[in-house]
Amino acid sequence: MASESTAKTDTSITEHLHELVLNSSDVEDFLNELARVSARNLSEPDDEVLCSITLLRRRKAATVASSGPEAQAIGQVEYQFSDSPSMAASVEQVTVHLPDVEDDGRWPEYSAAVLAQGVRSVLALPFQLEGETKAALLLYSQRSFRFSGRILEFAEDFVSQTSLALRLAVRFAHYSESAANLRATLESRTVIDMAVGIIMAQNRCSQDEAFGILKTASSTRNSKLHDVAAAVVNALGQGPARTHYDG
């Protein structure tokens, strides 16, 4: 059984994760490192714990991160079943413990799948996130009753302490995606506005009439309005339109 020193979250781990939030290229990169940190801190010599993380975001496919190749193979099992310990922990926000997978009858198909991977005990712990985003930490061991007693308490404390870093990572990812979507929208609008201006000059017509010509061409060609507008702009031979940003 792991000692308290191997399972508790200390200041250095928290600082490392917060620094990682700022340096990670995306939330999946952060999740993989969080899975590795979790496995390191909940393992003992000659008694390795494997770890995966499932993240459920609104309008986004589930993300499964892992502490390594073996954990990744086991984590992929979470994709195969709509009802599993990770889903129960994430959605219901409860700790789910399978002390001995072979004797647990709640998820028979899931249990058979992880048993085939050599897993004998599973612990699923919910992260404390915001809004509709849900996530769970999955711990796997080849030994039955690996996460009983004090170890379960240590794991719950670890997840509680690391939830803030994951909340920050998800929030930054949301802001980054929102900014990218806004930029794409502005760039599309720029191309359309330029095409309308070109049509106005070529046909000596009003802005509404020029936009109507563009829409008609889009419908006739069964093409997106942006693509037709880009073709009009590119036909001038000055290269594609670009939106310029300050800062």
SVG drawing of the C-alpha trace seen along z (x, -y; Angstrom):
<svg xmlns="http://www.w3.org/2000/svg" viewBox="-30 -53 41 65">
<polyline fill="none" stroke="black" stroke-width="0.4" points="0.0,0.0 1.4,-3.4 2.6,-5.7 1.1,-9.1 4.2,-10.8 3.8,-9.1 0.1,-10.1 -0.3,-13.5 -0.2,-16.7 2.6,-19.1 3.2,-22.6 5.8,-21.7 3.3,-19.6 0.7,-22.3 3.2,-24.9 4.3,-22.5 0.8,-22.0 0.0,-25.7 3.2,-26.4 2.2,-23.7 -1.2,-25.3 0.6,-28.4 3.1,-26.5 0.9,-23.8 0.0,-24.1 -3.5,-22.7 -5.6,-21.1 -4.8,-17.6 -1.1,-18.3 -1.9,-19.4 -4.1,-16.4 -1.3,-13.9 1.1,-15.5 -1.5,-15.6 -2.0,-11.8 1.8,-11.2 2.0,-13.3 -0.9,-11.4 0.6,-8.0 4.0,-9.0 2.5,-10.3 0.1,-7.4 2.5,-4.6 5.1,-2.7 8.3,-0.9 7.3,2.4 3.6,1.4 2.8,-0.8 -0.5,-2.6 -1.7,-3.4 -3.7,-6.5 -6.0,-7.9 -8.2,-11.1 -11.5,-11.5 -12.7,-15.0 -16.2,-15.7 -16.8,-19.2 -20.0,-20.5 -20.1,-20.0 -16.6,-18.3 -15.7,-14.7 -14.4,-13.0 -10.7,-13.5 -8.7,-10.6 -5.3,-11.3 -2.9,-8.7 0.2,-8.3 1.8,-6.1 1.2,-3.6 -0.2,-0.8 -2.5,-3.2 -3.6,-4.6 -4.6,-1.1 -6.7,-0.6 -8.1,-4.2 -9.4,-3.5 -11.8,-1.1 -13.6,-4.1 -14.5,-5.0 -16.2,-1.7 -19.0,-2.0 -21.6,-4.7 -21.9,-3.4 -18.7,-3.0 -17.0,-4.0 -15.5,-7.1 -18.9,-8.3 -20.6,-7.7 -17.8,-9.6 -17.8,-12.5 -21.6,-13.0 -22.8,-12.1 -19.7,-13.7 -19.2,-10.7 -16.2,-8.5 -16.5,-5.1 -14.5,-2.2 -14.1,1.3 -11.9,3.0 -12.0,6.3 -13.1,5.9 -13.7,9.7 -16.3,9.6 -18.0,6.3 -21.3,6.7 -22.2,3.1 -20.5,2.9 -20.0,6.5 -18.9,5.7 -16.5,3.0 -15.1,5.2 -14.4,8.0 -12.7,5.5 -10.3,4.2 -9.7,7.6 -8.5,8.6 -5.9,5.8 -4.7,7.3 -6.5,4.7 -7.9,6.0 -8.9,2.8 -10.2,-0.6 -10.8,-3.9 -12.7,-6.7 -12.6,-10.2 -14.4,-13.3 -12.6,-16.6 -14.3,-19.7 -14.8,-21.8 -17.1,-24.5 -20.3,-24.6 -21.0,-21.6 -17.4,-20.4 -16.9,-17.1 -13.8,-15.1 -12.6,-12.1 -9.3,-10.6 -9.1,-6.8 -6.6,-4.8 -5.8,-1.2 -3.9,1.5 -3.0,5.1 -3.7,5.8 -7.1,6.2 -8.0,3.8 -5.1,1.5 -7.1,-1.7 -8.8,-0.8 -8.6,-2.6 -6.2,-5.5 -5.1,-5.2 -8.6,-6.1 -8.6,-9.2 -5.1,-10.2 -6.4,-9.9 -9.5,-12.0 -7.3,-14.6 -5.0,-14.6 -7.9,-15.2 -9.3,-17.9 -5.9,-19.7 -5.3,-19.4 -8.9,-20.4 -8.0,-24.1 -5.2,-23.6 -7.5,-21.6 -10.2,-24.3 -7.6,-26.9 -6.5,-24.7 -10.1,-24.2 -10.8,-27.9 -7.7,-28.9 -8.7,-26.4 -12.1,-27.9 -10.8,-31.4 -8.3,-30.3 -11.0,-28.5 -13.3,-31.6 -10.5,-33.9 -9.8,-31.5 -13.5,-31.4 -13.7,-35.2 -10.7,-35.6 -12.1,-33.1 -15.4,-35.0 -13.7,-38.3 -11.5,-37.0 -14.6,-35.5 -16.4,-38.8 -13.4,-40.7 -13.4,-38.6 -17.1,-39.0 -17.0,-42.8 -14.1,-43.1 -16.0,-41.0 -19.1,-43.2 -17.0,-46.3 -15.5,-44.8 -18.9,-43.9 -20.2,-47.4 -17.3,-48.9 -17.6,-46.6 -21.4,-46.8 -22.0,-50.3 -24.6,-49.0 -25.6,-49.5 -24.2,-47.5 -27.4,-45.5 -27.5,-44.7 -23.9,-43.6 -24.5,-41.3 -27.5,-39.9 -25.3,-39.1 -22.9,-37.3 -25.6,-35.3 -27.1,-34.3 -23.7,-33.1 -23.3,-31.1 -26.6,-29.4 -26.1,-28.8 -22.7,-27.2 -23.8,-25.4 -20.8,-26.9 -20.3,-28.6 -20.7,-32.4 -17.1,-32.8 -15.7,-30.6 -17.4,-32.6 -16.3,-35.9 -12.7,-34.6 -12.8,-33.7 -14.0,-37.2 -11.2,-38.8 -8.5,-36.3 -9.6,-37.1 -8.0,-40.5 -4.6,-38.8 -3.6,-40.6 -3.5,-37.5 -5.9,-36.4 -7.5,-39.0 -6.1,-39.2 -7.4,-40.7 -4.9,-42.7 -4.8,-42.7 -3.1,-45.2 -1.2,-43.9"/>
</svg>
